[in-house]
């Protein structure tokens, strides 16, 4: 037993390196989502398609990204992550490359969704790799991994914008596909899950639950009321950052924000969104998931409401959007950690894969529903007000009196 513990501790340096590679993978695949608004305007300008036609691409992408995750999770839990992440890396690359040859909207929907399948699988499995290797710091690990998904756009958007303006979307997409395909295949080649005994090393530490004794299967997880609270709150809260990610340029134009501030906001928003995941995850490791959700979602609701009142003050408006980003990315760190806490790590990839389908429904709210409300009321103020109310409801439902660990079930 002592020898086994020594052998297991030899994995400590590897898990840190793996988390870093995890971060790089998430940085690259995040461009599909958080650089989409740049690509959409380039496609509209070059092909002269109307905005609703091009905007539908984002919805098909989110649906593909969301609903592939339970499938990829089951495959990874059954056979390990290696083969599925290599295939997913190929799909991510091909999605961009094929999209560079489009001549009709349906081709764009199909090929961008193809990339979305790869993004969804890599997103799910990368989060699972982080959480499984860090059972002692699940909030921090999931936050750091998903930090890359949002913050990568803050770095890449400058280059992508320059490429789109000088080379057009077709050449830019081909370059992105080749660049991402090579690097993704390299980084994901290191992916693997820890040994079965790994979590037992941390069971004697404070704030660490004995995940080894908890093994909810998906059907059992869906039999707990806590999961439905999580799912509802997940949909509502991520709709906020998804709407900004998909429509931020249009929203800023409505509020008459100057071009200089727009250029600043499209960079600081993904960075703030990424930072929120690390901060929220780390805070939740210390004070608990429910309390952290109440704090972040409550403040987020207030911040969203304030945007409808500050549009005539550009500096304060830009600052408040950054605050929204700092709060709005938190669900992507808090819910992976919560699923690991409540339902164990053995079937985590599948269980979280089911839970992250909330992103698809959030995409419907952020894309189609918000667009419909804007067309009916002529302003983004209505969807912003509804999202503000939804965030406050999510804060209330996240109270530990409602959202608490289900009765623990052994394998």
C-alpha positions in Angstrom: 0.0 0.0 0.0 2.8 2.4 0.9 4.6 1.6 -2.4 1.4 2.2 -4.3 1.0 5.6 -2.7 4.6 6.5 -3.6 3.9 5.5 -7.2 0.7 7.5 -7.4 2.4 10.6 -6.0 4.8 10.4 -8.9 1.9 11.6 -11.0 1.9 15.0 -9.3 4.2 16.8 -11.9 2.3 15.1 -14.8 -1.1 16.4 -13.7 0.2 19.9 -13.6 1.6 19.6 -17.1 -1.7 18.0 -18.3 -3.8 20.8 -16.9 -1.6 23.3 -18.8 -2.1 21.3 -22.1 -5.8 21.2 -21.2 -5.7 25.0 -21.1 -4.1 25.3 -24.5 -6.6 23.0 -26.1 -9.5 25.0 -24.7 -7.9 28.2 -25.9 -7.9 27.0 -29.5 -11.3 25.5 -29.6 -12.9 28.5 -27.9 -12.3 30.5 -31.1 -15.3 28.7 -32.7 -17.5 30.4 -30.2 -15.9 33.6 -29.0 -14.5 34.7 -32.4 -17.7 33.9 -34.2 -19.0 37.5 -34.3 -15.9 38.6 -36.2 -16.2 35.7 -38.7 -19.9 36.4 -39.1 -19.4 40.0 -40.2 -16.6 39.0 -42.6 -18.9 36.4 -44.2 -21.8 38.9 -44.5 -19.5 41.5 -46.1 -17.9 39.0 -48.6 -21.0 36.9 -49.6 -23.6 39.6 -49.1 -25.9 37.3 -47.1 -28.3 38.8 -44.6 -27.7 38.8 -40.8 -30.4 36.3 -39.8 -29.1 33.8 -42.4 -25.5 33.9 -41.1 -26.6 34.1 -37.4 -28.4 30.8 -37.7 -24.9 29.2 -38.0 -24.2 29.9 -34.3 -27.4 28.1 -33.3 -26.5 25.0 -35.3 -23.0 25.1 -33.9 -24.3 25.2 -30.3 -26.7 22.4 -30.9 -24.0 20.2 -32.4 -21.6 21.2 -29.6 -24.1 20.5 -26.8 -25.7 17.3 -27.9 -22.5 15.4 -28.9 -21.2 15.7 -25.3 -23.2 12.9 -23.7 -22.1 10.6 -26.5 -18.4 11.6 -26.3 -18.6 11.3 -22.5 -19.9 7.7 -22.6 -17.2 6.7 -25.1 -14.4 8.3 -23.0 -15.7 6.7 -19.8 -15.9 3.3 -21.4 -12.7 3.3 -23.5 -10.6 6.2 -22.3 -10.2 9.7 -23.8 -7.3 9.2 -26.2 -9.0 8.0 -29.4 -12.1 10.2 -29.1 -10.0 13.4 -28.5 -7.8 12.7 -31.5 -10.8 12.2 -33.7 -12.4 15.4 -32.3 -9.2 17.4 -33.0 -9.5 16.3 -36.7 -13.2 17.4 -36.8 -12.3 20.8 -35.3 -9.7 21.3 -38.1 -12.0 20.1 -40.9 -14.8 22.3 -39.7 -12.8 25.4 -40.4 -11.2 24.1 -43.6 -14.5 22.9 -45.1 -16.2 26.1 -44.1 -13.7 28.0 -46.2 -15.1 26.5 -49.4 -18.8 27.3 -48.8 -21.1 28.6 -51.5 -24.5 28.3 -49.7 -25.8 28.9 -46.1 -26.6 25.2 -45.7 -22.9 24.3 -46.3 -21.9 26.8 -43.7 -24.4 25.4 -41.2 -23.2 21.8 -41.9 -19.5 22.4 -41.8 -19.4 24.8 -38.8 -21.6 22.3 -37.0 -19.1 19.6 -37.9 -16.4 21.6 -36.1 -18.9 22.0 -33.3 -19.0 18.3 -32.8 -15.3 18.3 -32.3 -15.4 21.3 -30.0 -18.1 19.8 -27.9 -16.3 16.5 -27.4 -13.0 18.3 -26.6 -14.7 20.7 -24.2 -16.4 17.9 -22.3 -13.4 15.6 -22.1 -10.9 18.4 -21.3 -13.1 19.4 -18.4 -13.3 15.8 -17.2 -9.5 15.3 -17.4 -9.0 18.4 -15.3 -11.6 17.4 -12.6 -10.5 13.8 -12.4 -6.8 14.7 -11.9 -7.6 17.3 -9.3 -10.2 15.8 -6.9 -8.8 18.0 -4.2 -9.3 21.2 -6.2 -12.2 20.5 -8.6 -13.4 24.1 -8.7 -9.9 25.5 -9.5 -9.2 22.8 -12.0 -12.4 23.1 -13.9 -12.1 26.9 -13.7 -8.6 27.0 -15.1 -9.4 24.6 -17.9 -12.5 26.4 -19.0 -10.6 29.7 -18.5 -8.8 28.9 -21.7 -12.0 28.4 -23.7 -13.0 32.0 -23.2 -9.7 33.8 -22.7 -8.2 32.3 -25.9 -10.3 34.6 -28.0 -9.0 37.6 -26.1 -5.5 36.7 -27.5 -6.6 35.4 -30.9 -9.2 37.9 -31.8 -6.6 40.6 -32.6 -5.0 38.2 -35.1 -8.2 36.8 -36.4 -9.6 40.3 -37.0 -6.4 41.3 -38.9 -6.5 38.2 -41.0 -10.2 38.5 -41.8 -9.7 42.2 -42.9 -6.6 41.5 -45.0 -7.1 38.0 -46.3 -10.8 37.4 -46.1 -12.7 34.6 -44.3 -11.7 31.8 -46.7 -8.0 32.0 -46.2 -8.4 32.8 -42.5 -10.5 29.7 -42.0 -8.0 27.5 -43.9 -5.1 28.8 -41.8 -7.0 28.3 -38.6 -7.9 24.8 -39.5 -4.4 23.7 -40.3 -2.9 25.5 -37.3 -5.4 24.1 -34.8 -5.3 20.6 -36.2 -1.6 20.2 -35.8 -1.5 21.7 -32.3 -4.6 19.9 -31.0 -3.3 16.5 -32.1 -0.1 17.2 -30.2 -1.7 18.4 -26.9 -4.4 15.8 -26.8 -2.0 13.0 -27.4 -1.1 13.4 -23.6 -4.7 13.0 -22.5 -5.5 10.1 -20.1 -7.5 9.6 -17.0 -5.8 8.9 -13.6 -5.5 5.5 -12.0 -8.6 4.3 -10.1 -6.9 4.7 -6.8 -5.9 8.3 -7.5 -8.8 10.0 -5.6 -8.0 8.0 -2.5 -4.8 10.0 -2.0 -6.8 13.1 -1.1 -9.6 11.6 1.0 -7.8 12.6 4.3 -7.5 16.3 3.2 -10.0 18.9 4.4 -12.9 19.8 2.1 -12.3 16.7 0.1 -15.1 14.3 -0.1 -14.6 10.6 -0.7 -15.5 10.5 -4.4 -14.3 6.9 -4.5 -17.5 5.9 -2.5 -19.8 7.9 -4.8 -20.6 6.5 -8.2 -23.9 7.8 -9.7 -24.7 6.4 -13.1 -26.5 8.8 -15.5 -29.9 7.3 -14.9 -29.4 7.6 -11.2 -28.3 11.2 -11.5 -31.4 12.0 -13.5 -33.5 10.6 -10.6 -32.4 13.4 -8.2 -34.1 16.7 -8.0 -30.8 18.5 -7.6 -29.8 17.8 -11.2 -32.9 19.6 -12.5 -32.1 22.6 -10.4 -28.6 22.6 -11.8 -29.8 22.1 -15.3 -32.3 25.0 -15.2 -29.9 27.4 -13.5 -27.1 26.4 -16.0 -29.3 27.2 -19.0 -30.4 30.6 -17.6 -26.9 31.8 -16.5 -24.9 30.8 -19.5 -27.5 32.4 -21.9 -26.0 35.7 -20.8 -22.4 35.1 -22.0 -23.6 33.2 -25.0 -25.7 36.2 -26.1 -22.8 38.5 -25.7 -20.5 36.1 -27.5 -22.8 35.8 -30.5 -24.3 39.3 -30.7 -22.0 41.7 -28.9 -21.2 43.8 -31.9 -24.8 44.3 -32.8 -25.7 45.0 -29.2 -23.0 47.7 -28.9 -24.2 49.2 -32.2 -27.7 49.6 -30.8 -26.4 51.4 -27.8 -24.3 53.7 -30.0 -21.0 52.7 -28.5 -18.0 54.3 -30.2 -15.7 52.1 -32.4 -12.8 52.6 -30.1 -14.7 51.1 -27.2 -16.1 48.3 -29.4 -12.6 47.2 -30.2 -11.7 47.3 -26.5 -14.8 45.4 -25.4 -14.5 42.5 -27.9 -11.1 41.8 -26.3 -11.8 42.4 -22.6 -15.1 40.5 -22.6 -13.6 37.0 -23.3 -10.7 37.7 -21.0 -13.0 38.7 -18.1 -15.2 35.7 -19.0 -12.2 33.4 -18.7 -10.9 34.9 -15.4 -14.3 34.5 -13.8 -14.0 30.8 -14.1 -10.8 30.6 -12.2 -12.0 33.0 -9.6 -15.4 31.4 -9.1 -13.9 27.9 -9.1 -11.3 28.8 -6.5 -13.7 30.6 -4.3 -16.2 27.7 -4.4 -13.4 25.3 -3.2 -13.2 27.5 -0.1 -16.8 28.6 0.7 -18.9 26.0 -1.1 -20.5 25.8 -4.5 -24.0 27.0 -3.5 -22.8 30.1 -1.7 -20.5 31.0 -4.6 -23.4 30.6 -7.1 -25.7 32.9 -4.9 -23.0 35.6 -4.8 -22.0 35.5 -8.5 -25.5 35.1 -9.9 -27.0 37.7 -7.7 -24.3 40.3 -8.7 -24.6 39.2 -12.3 -28.4 40.0 -12.3 -27.7 43.5 -11.0 -24.9 44.1 -13.5 -27.0 43.0 -16.4 -29.8 45.3 -15.3 -27.4 48.2 -15.0 -26.4 47.8 -18.7 -29.8 49.0 -19.7 -29.2 52.3 -17.8 -25.6 53.1 -18.6 -25.5 53.0 -22.4 -25.1 56.8 -22.5 -21.9 56.6 -20.5 -19.4 54.7 -22.7 -16.7 54.3 -20.1 -19.0 53.0 -17.4 -20.8 50.8 -20.0 -17.5 49.2 -21.0 -16.6 48.7 -17.4 -19.9 47.1 -16.6 -19.6 44.7 -19.5 -16.3 43.6 -18.1 -17.9 43.1 -14.7 -20.7 41.0 -16.4 -17.9 38.9 -18.0 -16.1 38.5 -14.7 -19.3 37.1 -13.2 -20.9 35.4 -16.2 -18.3 32.8 -17.0 -18.6 31.3 -13.5 -21.2 28.5 -14.3 -18.6 26.8 -16.5 -16.4 26.3 -13.5 -19.1 25.8 -10.8 -21.2 23.1 -12.4 -18.4 20.7 -13.4 -17.2 20.8 -9.9 -20.7 20.4 -8.5 -21.4 17.4 -10.7 -18.1 15.8 -9.4 -19.1 16.6 -5.8 -22.6 15.3 -6.0 -22.4 12.3 -8.4 -18.7 11.2 -8.2 -15.9 10.9 -10.7 -16.3 7.4 -12.1 -19.0 8.4 -14.6 -18.2 12.1 -14.5 -17.5 12.5 -18.3 -20.9 11.1 -19.2 -22.8 12.8 -16.3 -21.3 16.2 -17.1 -21.8 15.6 -20.8 -25.5 15.3 -20.2 -25.5 18.4 -18.0 -23.6 20.5 -20.5 -26.4 20.0 -23.0 -27.8 23.0 -21.2 -25.5 25.0 -23.4 -27.5 24.1 -26.5 -30.7 25.4 -24.9 -28.8 28.5 -23.7 -27.8 29.0 -27.3 -31.5 28.9 -28.4 -32.2 31.7 -25.8 -29.1 33.7 -26.7 -29.6 33.3 -30.4 -33.1 32.7 -31.7 -35.2 34.0 -28.7 -33.2 37.1 -28.0 -33.2 37.9 -31.8 -37.0 37.4 -31.8 -37.5 39.7 -28.8 -35.3 42.3 -30.4 -37.3 42.1 -33.6 -40.6 42.4 -31.7 -39.5 45.2 -29.3 -36.8 46.9 -31.3 -34.2 46.8 -28.5 -31.9 44.6 -26.6 -33.3 46.0 -23.3 -36.1 43.4 -23.2 -33.9 40.3 -23.4 -31.4 41.9 -21.1 -34.1 42.5 -18.5 -35.3 38.9 -18.8 -31.8 37.6 -18.4 -31.3 39.8 -15.3 -34.4 38.4 -13.7 -33.4 34.8 -14.6 -30.0 35.3 -13.0 -31.6 36.5 -9.8 -33.9 33.5 -9.8 -30.9 31.2 -10.3 -29.1 32.8 -7.4 -32.1 32.1 -5.2 -32.4 28.5 -6.3 -28.7 27.9 -5.6 -29.2 28.5 -1.9 -27.8 25.5 0.0 -31.2 25.0 1.5 -32.4 23.9 -2.0 -29.2 22.9 -3.8 -27.4 20.4 -1.6 -25.7 17.0 -2.1 -28.2 14.1 -2.7 -28.1 11.1 -0.6 -24.8 9.4 -1.3 -25.0 6.3 -3.4 -22.3 3.7 -3.5 -21.2 1.7 -6.6 
